[in-house]
Amino acid sequence: MSAAIERSFPILPPPSPLVAASASTYDRIASSTDPQLKQIGTGLLDPGVASLFDDSLVQAFRDLREVTLYREFFHNQECVLPEIEVEYFNVKAYKTLHRVLYIPFQFPRATSPQQEPCRLALLVFWHANWAIHLPDSGIFRSLTSQLKSALEQSNLQSLWHPHDKLLIWVMFLGAYISAGQREHSWFMTYIARSARQRGLTSSKELKAVLQRFFYINRIYCKGVEDIWDEVSVLMNAL
């Protein structure tokens, strides 16, 4: 959390108890995962989108997808999971977080204007999912400021066309963690512009866009509805 707030060098994660999880583990996850949740992260791994990022960030997307699917499986199952397996995915989660925090030190020049906003969006997703923070907390205030600054330096005039769905996801996370804060309306304006460009007409269609990136319905469901209510008003005013 300190590294995310201060943009400082992250502490190395602990060693993993396993080289890799077993094939049966992944089979178990795949057979029990909701079809909509299975889409998580796939939009970032499409070749046309993945080409916007360096290899380290693409690997972080892959690893976070695995970790998220496992944690959601764990959350929804009433069973005792092998301790060594749980520890493996916990360590993998922190290795992924370390990778994301380390990227600015490893690659000081971003591959594309979209890389830094999407790297920060991954940190937002991480902290919004696995800990309770209020919009005025230190971590959310810092990430909101960093994300807005990175987005302002990207090509917002085109709404990232043809990657406007990617922009909607990043702006959604910014709006979600800045609720009630001064930056919230800025994120909302760009969601409304992008939604109008995409021809979105409902919160269901907005959710369908988000589900291919990093989005968990049980966490963000109310946030999507609240944000869409605001978006629909702004779309009429633009």
The 8 nearest C-alpha neighbors of each residue, nearest first, counted from 0:
[[1, 3, 2, 4, 138, 126, 5, 9],
 [0, 2, 4, 3, 5, 7, 6, 138],
 [3, 1, 7, 6, 5, 0, 9, 4],
 [2, 4, 0, 6, 1, 5, 100, 7],
 [5, 3, 1, 141, 2, 138, 6, 0],
 [4, 6, 7, 2, 3, 1, 141, 0],
 [7, 5, 2, 3, 4, 8, 100, 1],
 [8, 6, 2, 5, 9, 3, 1, 4],
 [7, 9, 2, 101, 10, 6, 100, 104],
 [10, 8, 2, 97, 7, 100, 11, 101],
 [9, 11, 12, 8, 97, 2, 7, 13],
 [10, 12, 9, 13, 97, 94, 93, 14],
 [13, 11, 94, 93, 10, 14, 90, 97],
 [14, 12, 15, 90, 11, 94, 93, 16],
 [15, 13, 16, 12, 90, 17, 87, 11],
 [14, 16, 17, 87, 90, 13, 18, 91],
 [17, 15, 87, 14, 83, 18, 86, 90],
 [18, 16, 19, 15, 87, 20, 83, 84],
 [17, 19, 15, 16, 20, 87, 21, 14],
 [20, 18, 17, 21, 87, 15, 16, 22],
 [19, 21, 24, 22, 84, 17, 18, 87],
 [20, 22, 24, 23, 19, 25, 84, 26],
 [21, 23, 25, 24, 26, 20, 27, 19],
 [24, 22, 26, 21, 25, 27, 20, 28],
 [25, 23, 27, 21, 22, 26, 28, 20],
 [24, 26, 28, 22, 27, 23, 29, 21],
 [27, 25, 23, 29, 24, 28, 30, 22],
 [28, 26, 24, 30, 25, 29, 23, 31],
 [27, 29, 25, 31, 26, 30, 32, 72],
 [30, 28, 26, 32, 27, 31, 25, 37],
 [29, 31, 27, 28, 32, 26, 25, 33],
 [32, 30, 28, 29, 27, 33, 72, 26],
 [33, 31, 29, 30, 28, 34, 37, 72],
 [32, 34, 36, 35, 37, 31, 29, 30],
 [35, 33, 37, 36, 32, 38, 31, 29],
 [36, 34, 37, 33, 38, 210, 39, 32],
 [35, 37, 33, 38, 34, 39, 32, 210],
 [38, 36, 34, 35, 39, 33, 32, 68],
 [39, 37, 211, 36, 41, 35, 210, 40],
 [40, 38, 211, 212, 213, 37, 36, 41],
 [39, 41, 212, 213, 42, 43, 211, 64],
 [40, 42, 44, 43, 211, 38, 39, 212],
 [41, 43, 211, 212, 40, 44, 45, 48],
 [42, 44, 41, 40, 45, 48, 49, 212],
 [45, 43, 41, 49, 42, 46, 48, 40],
 [44, 46, 48, 42, 47, 43, 49, 41],
 [47, 45, 49, 48, 50, 44, 43, 51],
 [48, 46, 50, 45, 49, 51, 44, 43],
 [47, 49, 50, 45, 46, 51, 43, 44],
 [48, 50, 46, 44, 51, 52, 47, 43],
 [51, 49, 48, 52, 47, 46, 53, 45],
 [52, 50, 49, 111, 48, 110, 114, 113],
 [53, 51, 50, 114, 110, 49, 56, 57],
 [52, 54, 55, 56, 110, 57, 51, 50],
 [55, 53, 57, 56, 58, 52, 49, 59],
 [54, 56, 58, 57, 53, 59, 98, 102],
 [57, 55, 59, 58, 54, 53, 52, 60],
 [56, 58, 60, 54, 59, 55, 52, 49],
 [59, 57, 61, 55, 56, 60, 54, 62],
 [58, 60, 56, 62, 57, 61, 95, 63],
 [59, 61, 57, 63, 58, 62, 64, 56],
 [62, 60, 58, 64, 59, 63, 57, 65],
 [63, 61, 59, 65, 64, 60, 58, 66],
 [62, 64, 66, 60, 65, 61, 67, 59],
 [63, 65, 61, 67, 62, 66, 40, 60],
 [66, 64, 62, 68, 63, 67, 69, 61],
 [65, 67, 63, 69, 64, 68, 88, 92],
 [68, 66, 70, 64, 69, 65, 63, 71],
 [67, 69, 71, 65, 66, 70, 72, 64],
 [70, 68, 72, 66, 67, 71, 73, 65],
 [71, 69, 73, 67, 72, 68, 74, 66],
 [70, 72, 74, 68, 73, 69, 67, 75],
 [71, 73, 69, 75, 70, 74, 68, 76],
 [72, 74, 70, 71, 76, 75, 69, 80],
 [75, 73, 71, 72, 76, 70, 77, 69],
 [74, 76, 72, 73, 71, 77, 70, 31],
 [77, 75, 73, 78, 74, 72, 71, 79],
 [78, 76, 75, 79, 73, 74, 80, 72],
 [77, 79, 76, 80, 73, 75, 81, 74],
 [78, 80, 81, 77, 82, 76, 73, 85],
 [79, 81, 82, 78, 85, 84, 73, 83],
 [82, 80, 84, 83, 85, 79, 86, 78],
 [83, 81, 85, 84, 80, 86, 79, 87],
 [82, 84, 86, 85, 81, 87, 16, 17],
 [85, 83, 87, 81, 82, 86, 88, 20],
 [86, 84, 82, 88, 87, 83, 89, 81],
 [85, 87, 89, 83, 84, 88, 90, 82],
 [88, 86, 84, 90, 85, 89, 15, 16],
 [87, 89, 91, 85, 90, 86, 92, 66],
 [90, 88, 86, 92, 91, 87, 85, 93],
 [91, 89, 93, 87, 92, 88, 15, 86],
 [90, 92, 88, 94, 89, 93, 95, 87],
 [93, 91, 89, 95, 90, 94, 88, 66],
 [92, 94, 96, 90, 95, 91, 12, 97],
 [95, 93, 91, 97, 96, 92, 12, 90],
 [96, 94, 98, 92, 93, 97, 59, 91],
 [95, 97, 93, 99, 98, 94, 100, 92],
 [98, 96, 94, 100, 95, 99, 101, 93],
 [99, 97, 95, 101, 96, 100, 94, 102],
 [98, 100, 96, 97, 101, 102, 95, 118],
 [99, 101, 97, 98, 102, 96, 9, 3],
 [100, 102, 98, 104, 99, 103, 97, 105],
 [101, 103, 105, 104, 99, 106, 100, 98],
 [104, 102, 107, 106, 105, 101, 100, 108],
 [105, 103, 102, 101, 106, 107, 8, 100],
 [104, 106, 102, 103, 107, 101, 108, 55],
 [105, 107, 103, 108, 102, 104, 109, 53],
 [108, 106, 103, 104, 105, 109, 102, 110],
 [109, 107, 106, 110, 103, 111, 105, 104],
 [108, 110, 111, 114, 107, 106, 115, 112],
 [109, 111, 52, 53, 51, 114, 108, 112],
 [110, 112, 113, 109, 114, 51, 52, 115],
 [113, 111, 153, 114, 115, 154, 109, 110],
 [114, 112, 111, 116, 115, 117, 153, 51],
 [115, 113, 117, 52, 111, 112, 116, 109],
 [114, 116, 118, 117, 113, 119, 149, 109],
 [117, 115, 119, 149, 118, 113, 114, 146],
 [118, 116, 120, 114, 119, 115, 113, 121],
 [119, 117, 115, 121, 120, 116, 114, 99],
 [118, 120, 122, 116, 121, 117, 146, 115],
 [121, 119, 117, 123, 122, 118, 169, 116],
 [120, 122, 124, 118, 119, 123, 125, 117],
 [123, 121, 125, 119, 120, 124, 126, 118],
 [124, 122, 120, 126, 121, 125, 127, 119],
 [123, 125, 121, 127, 122, 126, 128, 120],
 [126, 124, 122, 123, 128, 127, 121, 129],
 [125, 127, 123, 128, 124, 129, 130, 122],
 [128, 126, 124, 125, 123, 129, 130, 131],
 [129, 127, 125, 126, 130, 124, 218, 131],
 [128, 130, 126, 127, 125, 131, 124, 132],
 [129, 131, 126, 128, 127, 132, 125, 133],
 [130, 132, 133, 127, 129, 128, 126, 136],
 [133, 131, 136, 130, 134, 127, 139, 126],
 [132, 134, 136, 135, 131, 139, 176, 137],
 [135, 133, 176, 177, 136, 139, 178, 132],
 [134, 136, 133, 140, 139, 137, 180, 177],
 [137, 135, 133, 139, 134, 138, 140, 132],
 [136, 138, 140, 139, 141, 135, 4, 134],
 [137, 139, 141, 136, 140, 4, 142, 0],
 [140, 138, 142, 141, 136, 137, 134, 143],
 [141, 139, 143, 137, 138, 142, 135, 136],
 [140, 142, 144, 138, 139, 4, 143, 137],
 [141, 143, 145, 139, 144, 140, 146, 138],
 [144, 142, 140, 146, 141, 145, 139, 147],
 [143, 145, 141, 147, 142, 146, 148, 140],
 [146, 144, 142, 148, 143, 147, 141, 149],
 [145, 147, 149, 143, 148, 144, 116, 142],
 [146, 148, 150, 144, 149, 145, 143, 151],
 [147, 149, 151, 145, 146, 150, 144, 152],
 [150, 148, 146, 152, 116, 151, 147, 145],
 [151, 149, 153, 147, 152, 148, 116, 146],
 [150, 152, 148, 149, 153, 147, 155, 154],
 [151, 153, 149, 150, 148, 154, 112, 155],
 [154, 152, 112, 150, 151, 155, 113, 149],
 [155, 153, 156, 159, 157, 152, 112, 158],
 [156, 154, 158, 157, 153, 159, 151, 150],
 [155, 157, 158, 154, 159, 153, 160, 151],
 [156, 158, 159, 155, 160, 154, 163, 161],
 [159, 157, 155, 160, 156, 163, 193, 154],
 [160, 158, 163, 162, 157, 161, 155, 154],
 [161, 159, 162, 163, 158, 157, 164, 166],
 [160, 162, 163, 159, 164, 158, 157, 165],
 [163, 161, 160, 159, 165, 164, 166, 48],
 [162, 164, 166, 159, 160, 165, 158, 161],
 [165, 163, 167, 166, 162, 208, 168, 193],
 [164, 166, 163, 168, 162, 167, 169, 212],
 [165, 167, 163, 169, 164, 168, 170, 159],
 [168, 166, 164, 170, 165, 169, 190, 171],
 [169, 167, 171, 165, 166, 170, 209, 172],
 [168, 170, 166, 172, 171, 167, 120, 173],
 [169, 171, 173, 167, 186, 172, 168, 166],
 [172, 170, 168, 174, 173, 169, 167, 175],
 [173, 171, 175, 169, 174, 170, 176, 168],
 [172, 174, 170, 171, 175, 176, 177, 143],
 [173, 175, 171, 177, 183, 186, 172, 176],
 [174, 176, 172, 173, 177, 178, 171, 222],
 [175, 177, 134, 173, 174, 178, 139, 172],
 [176, 178, 183, 180, 174, 134, 175, 173],
 [179, 177, 180, 183, 176, 175, 134, 174],
 [178, 180, 177, 183, 181, 134, 182, 135],
 [179, 181, 177, 178, 182, 183, 134, 135],
 [180, 182, 183, 179, 184, 177, 185, 178],
 [183, 181, 185, 180, 184, 177, 186, 143],
 [182, 184, 177, 174, 186, 185, 181, 180],
 [183, 185, 187, 186, 182, 188, 181, 174],
 [186, 184, 188, 182, 187, 183, 189, 181],
 [187, 185, 174, 183, 170, 189, 184, 188],
 [186, 188, 184, 190, 185, 189, 191, 174],
 [189, 187, 191, 185, 190, 186, 184, 192],
 [188, 190, 192, 191, 186, 187, 193, 185],
 [189, 191, 187, 193, 188, 192, 167, 194],
 [190, 192, 194, 230, 188, 189, 234, 193],
 [193, 191, 189, 195, 190, 194, 196, 188],
 [192, 194, 196, 190, 195, 191, 189, 197],
 [195, 193, 191, 197, 199, 196, 192, 190],
 [194, 196, 198, 192, 193, 197, 191, 199],
 [195, 197, 193, 194, 198, 192, 199, 163],
 [198, 196, 194, 195, 199, 193, 163, 164],
 [199, 197, 195, 196, 194, 200, 193, 204],
 [200, 198, 194, 197, 204, 201, 195, 205],
 [199, 201, 198, 204, 202, 194, 231, 205],
 [202, 200, 203, 204, 199, 205, 227, 231],
 [201, 203, 205, 204, 227, 206, 224, 223],
 [204, 202, 206, 201, 205, 207, 200, 224],
 [203, 205, 207, 201, 206, 202, 199, 208],
 [206, 204, 202, 208, 207, 203, 209, 201],
 [205, 207, 209, 203, 208, 204, 202, 210],
 [206, 208, 204, 210, 205, 209, 203, 211],
 [209, 207, 205, 206, 210, 211, 164, 204],
 [208, 210, 206, 211, 212, 207, 168, 214],
 [211, 209, 214, 207, 212, 208, 39, 206],
 [212, 210, 42, 39, 38, 41, 209, 40],
 [211, 213, 40, 42, 39, 210, 209, 43],
 [214, 212, 40, 39, 210, 211, 209, 215],
 [213, 215, 210, 209, 212, 216, 39, 219],
 [216, 214, 218, 217, 219, 213, 36, 210],
 [215, 217, 220, 219, 218, 214, 210, 36],
 [218, 216, 215, 220, 219, 221, 214, 71],
 [219, 217, 216, 215, 220, 128, 221, 222],
 [218, 220, 222, 216, 221, 217, 223, 215],
 [219, 221, 216, 223, 222, 217, 218, 224],
 [222, 220, 224, 223, 219, 225, 218, 226],
 [221, 223, 219, 225, 220, 224, 226, 175],
 [224, 222, 226, 220, 221, 225, 227, 219],
 [223, 225, 227, 221, 222, 226, 202, 228],
 [226, 224, 222, 228, 227, 223, 221, 229],
 [225, 227, 223, 229, 228, 224, 222, 230],
 [226, 228, 230, 224, 229, 225, 202, 223],
 [229, 227, 225, 226, 231, 230, 224, 232],
 [228, 230, 226, 227, 232, 231, 233, 225],
 [231, 229, 227, 233, 191, 232, 228, 234],
 [230, 232, 234, 228, 233, 229, 227, 235],
 [233, 231, 229, 230, 235, 234, 236, 228],
 [234, 232, 236, 230, 235, 231, 191, 237],
 [235, 233, 231, 237, 191, 236, 232, 230],
 [236, 234, 233, 232, 237, 231, 230, 191],
 [235, 237, 233, 234, 232, 231, 191, 230],
 [236, 234, 235, 233, 192, 191, 188, 232]]
